Amino acid sequence: MSSMRAQLMPLDGGQPVDLAKEMILIGRQEDCDLRLDHKSVSKQHCVIVKTDGLLLLRDLGSTNGTRVNGQRIRRAALLPNDQLNIASLRFKVSFSADEEPAVEPNEYTQQMDARDVAKLLGKNAKTADEDEEDSIQDMNMPPLQANALPDAYDEKPAKKK
């Protein structure tokens, strides 16, 4: 369904790993979706879930931890070019669109969450969920044009620039 293709590129060489499924269990155990046969990797190390074009990573209480850009995490969203360390194994997160793999991932808007869109539009980001509706509305408007309609669906008064 999703046109986004996510991959883990091993930084120490080796084949890129396609994150094709909605939920990918990573670990040393044989029945893991992504089996990393290395003594530093826990049997069930972490899980990556794909939702709405986002990759959400959750550590499953692994012994040697999961790090994103050097920071040990319990859960995190993975963004393009993030460095992911699963115990001592290092990967780079890569996104590409199935249709035209030659195009840089940052040219695809579906990878922006509502906060990024809000930042571009110069708004103060609320929580992503709260802001999502406004941002989608704003994205459909021509740039630099004020919205004459009141934001009826927004309980809080909209912040003016």
VEXVEXDO-397923 format. One line per 10 residues: number of its first residue (from 0); their letters; for each residue x, y, z of N, C-alpha, C, O. Coordinates in steps of 0.2 Angstrom, whole numbers, plus 5000, padded with zeros to 4 digits. Example, Ala and Ser with C-alpha at 12.3 -4.5 7.8 and 13.67 -1.06 7.14 Angstrom:
0	AS	5066/4972/5039/5062/4978/5039/5066/4984/5039/5071/4983/5042; 5064/4989/5035/5068/4995/5036/5064/5000/5039/5067/5006/5040
This chain:
0	MSSMRAQLMP	5004/4994/5000/5000/5000/5000/5004/5006/5000/5003/5011/4996; 5009/5007/5005/5013/5012/5005/5018/5013/4999/5021/5007/4997; 5020/5019/4997/5024/5019/4991/5031/5020/4994/5036/5020/4990; 5032/5021/5001/5038/5022/5004/5042/5015/5005/5039/5011/5008; 5048/5015/5003/5052/5009/5005/5057/5011/5010/5061/5016/5009; 5057/5007/5015/5062/5009/5021/5067/5003/5021/5066/4997/5020; 5074/5005/5022/5079/5000/5022/5084/5002/5028/5085/5007/5030; 5087/4996/5030/5093/4997/5035/5099/4996/5031/5100/4990/5028; 5103/5001/5030/5110/5000/5027/5115/4998/5032/5117/5002/5036; 5118/4992/5032/5123/4990/5036/5129/4995/5035/5132/4995/5030
10	LDGGQPVDLA	5132/4998/5040/5138/5002/5040/5144/4999/5039/5149/5001/5037; 5144/4992/5041/5150/4988/5041/5150/4984/5035/5153/4978/5035; 5146/4986/5030/5146/4981/5024/5140/4976/5024/5138/4975/5030; 5139/4973/5019/5133/4968/5019/5127/4971/5015/5127/4977/5013; 5122/4967/5014/5116/4968/5010/5112/4973/5014/5111/4972/5020; 5109/4978/5010/5104/4982/5014/5098/4978/5016/5096/4973/5012; 5095/4979/5021/5089/4975/5024/5083/4979/5022/5082/4985/5025; 5078/4976/5018/5072/4979/5017/5067/4978/5023/5066/4973/5026; 5064/4984/5025/5059/4984/5030/5052/4984/5027/5049/4989/5026; 5050/4978/5024/5044/4977/5020/5038/4976/5024/5033/4978/5022
20	KEMILIGRQE	5039/4973/5030/5033/4971/5034/5030/4977/5038/5034/4982/5040; 5024/4977/5041/5022/4982/5045/5025/4982/5052/5026/4987/5055; 5027/4976/5054/5031/4975/5060/5036/4970/5059/5035/4965/5057; 5042/4972/5061/5048/4968/5060/5052/4967/5067/5054/4972/5070; 5052/4961/5069/5055/4959/5075/5063/4958/5073/5064/4954/5069; 5067/4961/5077/5074/4960/5076/5077/4957/5082/5076/4959/5088; 5082/4952/5081/5085/4949/5086/5089/4943/5084/5090/4942/5078; 5092/4939/5089/5096/4934/5087/5092/4927/5086/5095/4922/5083; 5086/4927/5089/5082/4921/5088/5080/4919/5081/5080/4924/5077; 5080/4913/5080/5079/4911/5073/5072/4913/5070/5072/4914/5064
30	DCDLRLDHKS	5067/4914/5074/5061/4916/5071/5060/4923/5071/5054/4926/5069; 5065/4927/5072/5064/4934/5071/5064/4936/5063/5066/4933/5059; 5060/4942/5062/5060/4944/5055/5066/4946/5052/5068/4944/5046; 5070/4949/5056/5077/4951/5054/5082/4948/5059/5082/4950/5065; 5085/4943/5057/5089/4939/5062/5097/4942/5062/5100/4941/5056; 5099/4944/5067/5106/4946/5068/5110/4942/5072/5109/4942/5078; 5113/4937/5069/5117/4932/5072/5123/4935/5075/5129/4934/5072; 5123/4938/5081/5129/4941/5084/5128/4941/5091/5122/4942/5094; 5133/4939/5095/5133/4938/5102/5130/4944/5106/5128/4943/5112; 5131/4950/5103/5129/4956/5107/5122/4957/5106/5119/4961/5110
40	VSKQHCVIVK	5119/4954/5102/5112/4955/5100/5107/4951/5105/5109/4945/5105; 5102/4954/5108/5098/4950/5112/5093/4945/5108/5092/4946/5102; 5090/4940/5111/5086/4935/5107/5080/4939/5103/5079/4938/5097; 5077/4943/5107/5072/4948/5104/5074/4955/5106/5073/4957/5112; 5077/4958/5102/5081/4964/5103/5077/4970/5103/5076/4974/5108; 5074/4971/5097/5069/4977/5096/5064/4976/5091/5065/4971/5087; 5060/4980/5090/5054/4979/5085/5054/4986/5081/5054/4991/5084; 5053/4986/5074/5051/4992/5071/5044/4991/5068/5043/4986/5064; 5040/4996/5069/5033/4996/5067/5033/5002/5061/5035/5007/5063; 5029/5000/5056/5028/5005/5051/5021/5008/5051/5016/5004/5051
50	TDGLLLLRDL	5020/5014/5053/5013/5017/5053/5013/5024/5049/5018/5028/5051; 5009/5025/5045/5008/5031/5041/5014/5034/5039/5016/5040/5039; 5019/5030/5036/5025/5032/5033/5030/5034/5038/5035/5036/5036; 5029/5032/5044/5034/5033/5049/5037/5026/5052/5033/5021/5051; 5043/5026/5054/5046/5020/5057/5046/5021/5064/5050/5026/5066; 5043/5017/5068/5044/5018/5075/5048/5012/5078/5046/5006/5076; 5053/5013/5082/5057/5008/5084/5056/5007/5092/5055/5012/5095; 5056/5001/5094/5055/5000/5101/5060/4995/5104/5060/4989/5101; 5064/4996/5109/5069/4992/5111/5065/4987/5116/5060/4989/5119; 5066/4981/5116/5062/4976/5119/5066/4974/5126/5066/4968/5128
60	GSTNGTRVNG	5069/4979/5129/5073/4977/5135/5079/4973/5134/5081/4969/5138; 5082/4975/5128/5088/4971/5126/5094/4973/5131/5094/4978/5134; 5099/4968/5132/5105/4968/5136/5109/4974/5134/5111/4978/5138; 5111/4974/5128/5116/4979/5125/5113/4985/5122/5116/4990/5120; 5106/4986/5122/5103/4992/5120/5102/4993/5113/5106/4990/5109; 5098/4998/5111/5097/5001/5105/5098/5008/5105/5096/5012/5109; 5102/5010/5100/5104/5018/5100/5102/5021/5093/5103/5018/5088; 5099/5027/5094/5098/5031/5088/5102/5037/5088/5102/5041/5093; 5107/5038/5083/5111/5043/5083/5115/5044/5089/5116/5049/5092; 5117/5038/5092/5122/5038/5098/5118/5038/5104/5121/5037/5110
70	QRIRRAALLP	5112/5039/5104/5108/5040/5111/5104/5033/5112/5100/5031/5108; 5105/5031/5118/5101/5024/5120/5094/5026/5121/5092/5031/5124; 5090/5022/5117/5082/5024/5117/5078/5018/5120/5081/5012/5119; 5073/5019/5122/5068/5013/5123/5063/5013/5117/5061/5008/5115; 5061/5019/5115/5057/5020/5109/5059/5026/5105/5061/5031/5108; 5058/5026/5099/5060/5032/5095/5057/5031/5088/5056/5026/5085; 5056/5037/5084/5054/5037/5077/5061/5037/5073/5065/5041/5075; 5061/5033/5068/5067/5033/5064/5066/5038/5058/5061/5037/5054; 5071/5042/5057/5071/5047/5051/5076/5045/5046/5081/5041/5048; 5075/5047/5040/5080/5046/5035/5087/5048/5037/5088/5053/5040
80	NDQLNIASLR	5092/5044/5036/5099/5045/5038/5101/5044/5045/5106/5046/5047; 5096/5042/5049/5097/5041/5056/5102/5035/5057/5102/5031/5052; 5107/5035/5062/5111/5030/5063/5108/5025/5068/5106/5028/5074; 5107/5019/5067/5104/5014/5071/5109/5009/5074/5112/5006/5069; 5110/5009/5080/5115/5004/5083/5110/4999/5086/5107/5000/5091; 5111/4992/5084/5107/4987/5087/5113/4983/5091/5117/4979/5087; 5114/4984/5097/5119/4981/5101/5126/4984/5098/5126/4990/5097; 5130/4980/5095/5136/4983/5092/5136/4983/5084/5141/4985/5081; 5130/4982/5081/5129/4982/5074/5126/4989/5072/5122/4991/5075; 5129/4992/5067/5128/4999/5065/5124/4999/5058/5126/4996/5053
90	FKVSFSADEE	5119/5003/5058/5115/5003/5052/5113/5011/5050/5113/5015/5055; 5112/5012/5044/5109/5019/5043/5102/5018/5040/5101/5013/5036; 5098/5022/5042/5091/5021/5040/5090/5025/5033/5092/5031/5032; 5087/5021/5028/5086/5024/5022/5079/5024/5019/5076/5018/5020; 5076/5029/5016/5070/5029/5014/5070/5030/5006/5074/5034/5004; 5066/5026/5002/5066/5028/4995/5059/5026/4993/5055/5022/4996; 5057/5030/4988/5050/5028/4985/5051/5023/4980/5056/5023/4976; 5046/5018/4980/5047/5013/4975/5047/5015/4968/5051/5012/4964; 5043/5020/4966/5043/5022/4959/5049/5025/4956/5051/5022/4951; 5052/5029/4960/5058/5032/4957/5064/5032/4962/5065/5037/4966
100	PAVEPNEYTQ	5068/5027/4963/5073/5026/4968/5078/5031/4967/5082/5032/4972; 5079/5034/4961/5084/5039/4960/5083/5046/4964/5088/5049/4965; 5077/5047/4966/5076/5054/4969/5078/5053/4976/5076/5048/4979; 5080/5059/4978/5082/5059/4985/5076/5059/4990/5071/5062/4988; 5076/5056/4996/5071/5055/5000/5068/5062/5002/5062/5062/5003; 5072/5067/5003/5069/5073/5006/5065/5077/5001/5062/5082/5003; 5064/5074/4995/5060/5078/4990/5052/5075/4991/5048/5077/4988; 5051/5070/4996/5045/5067/4997/5042/5070/5003/5044/5069/5008; 5036/5073/5002/5033/5076/5008/5030/5071/5013/5029/5073/5018; 5028/5065/5010/5025/5061/5015/5029/5059/5021/5027/5056/5026
110	QMDARDVAKL	5036/5060/5021/5040/5059/5026/5040/5064/5032/5043/5064/5037; 5037/5070/5030/5036/5075/5035/5031/5074/5040/5025/5072/5038; 5032/5075/5047/5026/5074/5051/5023/5081/5052/5026/5086/5049; 5018/5082/5055/5014/5088/5056/5019/5093/5059/5018/5099/5057; 5023/5091/5064/5028/5096/5067/5032/5100/5062/5033/5106/5062; 5035/5096/5057/5039/5098/5052/5036/5103/5047/5038/5108/5046; 5029/5101/5045/5025/5105/5041/5024/5112/5045/5024/5117/5042; 5022/5111/5051/5021/5117/5055/5027/5122/5055/5026/5128/5055; 5033/5119/5056/5039/5123/5056/5040/5127/5050/5042/5133/5050; 5039/5123/5044/5040/5126/5038/5035/5132/5037/5036/5137/5034
120	LGKNAKTADE	5029/5131/5040/5024/5136/5039/5024/5142/5044/5020/5146/5044; 5029/5141/5048/5031/5146/5053/5026/5146/5059/5025/5151/5063; 5022/5140/5060/5018/5140/5066/5021/5137/5072/5027/5133/5071; 5019/5138/5078/5022/5134/5083/5018/5127/5083/5012/5127/5083; 5023/5122/5084/5020/5116/5083/5017/5114/5090/5020/5115/5095; 5011/5111/5090/5008/5108/5095/5010/5101/5095/5015/5099/5092; 5006/5097/5098/5008/5090/5097/5006/5088/5090/5002/5091/5087; 5009/5083/5088/5009/5081/5081/5001/5079/5079/4999/5081/5074; 4998/5076/5084/4991/5074/5083/4986/5080/5082/4982/5080/5078; 4987/5084/5087/4983/5090/5087/4984/5095/5081/4979/5097/5078
130	DEEDSIQDMN	4990/5095/5079/4992/5099/5073/4991/5096/5066/4991/5100/5061; 4990/5090/5066/4989/5087/5060/4984/5090/5055/4985/5091/5049; 4978/5091/5058/4973/5093/5054/4974/5100/5051/4973/5101/5045; 4977/5105/5055/4978/5111/5053/4983/5111/5047/4983/5114/5042; 4988/5107/5048/4994/5107/5044/4992/5104/5037/4994/5107/5032; 4987/5099/5037/4985/5097/5031/4981/5102/5027/4981/5103/5021; 4977/5106/5031/4973/5111/5028/4978/5116/5025/4977/5119/5019; 4983/5118/5029/4987/5123/5027/4991/5121/5020/4993/5125/5016; 4993/5115/5020/4997/5112/5014/4993/5113/5008/4996/5114/5002; 4986/5113/5008/4982/5113/5002/4981/5121/5000/4978/5122/4995
140	MPPLQANALP	4983/5125/5004/4982/5132/5002/4988/5135/4998/4994/5133/4999; 4987/5140/4994/4993/5143/4991/4997/5146/4996/4995/5149/5001; 5004/5146/4995/5008/5150/5000/5007/5157/5001/5004/5160/4996; 5008/5160/5007/5008/5167/5008/5001/5170/5007/5000/5176/5006; 4996/5165/5008/4989/5168/5008/4985/5166/5014/4985/5161/5016; 4982/5171/5017/4979/5170/5024/4973/5166/5022/4969/5167/5017; 4971/5162/5027/4965/5158/5027/4959/5162/5030/4959/5164/5035; 4955/5164/5025/4949/5168/5027/4944/5164/5032/4940/5168/5035; 4944/5158/5031/4939/5154/5035/4941/5153/5042/4947/5152/5043; 4937/5153/5047/4939/5152/5054/4940/5144/5054/4937/5140/5051
150	DAYDEKPAKK	4945/5143/5059/4946/5136/5060/4941/5133/5065/4943/5132/5071; 4936/5131/5062/4930/5129/5066/4931/5123/5070/4929/5122/5076; 4936/5118/5067/4937/5112/5070/4942/5112/5076/4943/5108/5079; 4945/5118/5076/4951/5119/5081/4948/5122/5088/4945/5128/5088; 4948/5118/5093/4945/5121/5099/4949/5127/5102/4946/5132/5105; 4956/5126/5101/4960/5132/5104/4960/5137/5098/4960/5136/5093; 4961/5144/5100/4962/5149/5095/4968/5147/5091/4973/5146/5095; 4968/5148/5085/4974/5147/5081/4979/5152/5083/4977/5158/5083; 4986/5150/5083/4991/5155/5084/4992/5159/5078/4993/5156/5073; 4992/5166/5079/4993/5170/5073/5001/5171/5072/5004/5171/5077
160	K	5003/5172/5066/5011/5173/5065/5013/5180/5068/5018/5182/5067
